[in-house]
C-alpha cells in the first residue's frame, strides 16, 4: 500500500489543527510541527496506536513518542519485551530501531491542549483505516487510551457498543487482536492510574500473543 494512503505530511484537512501548527511553527521555528508519520516497518505484527503528537515530543522531533514524558515509559517497556533496540529515544535521528513493531497515532497532528475534537479524529480516521488494512494476519494492535481504541473500532467499521475500552481488555477481531491500555501520559503515571507494573503486564500479554502465533 502506498505510504500516501496511510500518511500525508502536507495534509491540512483539519482547519483548526493546520492553523495551530502554523502558530506553533512561528513560536518554535526549530520544531518539526507537521503531521507526524508512523514509525516502524509496515509489515510489523505489533502496532501501537496513540492519541496524537505531543507539543514538545513528537511535534518537536517528528517521531511518535520521542522526546517527551510519555515516551520514557513506552520505550523502556518496548525494549524490555524485545520490541526495540534501545530503552530510550530522544531524537528522530538516533539509532533506535523497532523490532516487529510500529507506532502510529489516531490523529497525526498536534491538537491544542492535546485534545483533538471529534471531527478531527474522524477526518484522520481514513489514514488509520488504511494502516490497519495492511496489518499481517494474527497481528496485535494496542490502543493507548479510549480515544485510540474508539478510533480503531471506527476505522474497522465495527459497533462501538460491542467493544468497550478497558485497561488490559483483549478483543479478538477478525484479522487481529486488539489490546487496550491506559495511555502512558504524565497525568496517568503521576496519578498512578497507570503504574509501570500495569503497563509492563499489557506488553507481556502482547509478547505472549505474538510468540504463541509463531509457536515459540
Buried (B, 14 or more C-beta within 10 A) or exposed (E): EEEEBBBBEEBEEBEBBBEBBEEBBEEBEEBBBBBBBBBBEBEBBBBBBBBBBBBBBBBBBBBBBBBBBBBBBBBBBBBBBBBBBBEBBBEBEBEBEBBBBBBBBBBBBBBBEBEBBEEBBBBBBBBBBBBBEEBEEBBBBBBBBBBBBBBBBBBBEBEEEEBEBEBEBBBEBEEBBBBBBBBBBBEBBEEEEBEEEBBBBBBEBBBEBBEEBEEE
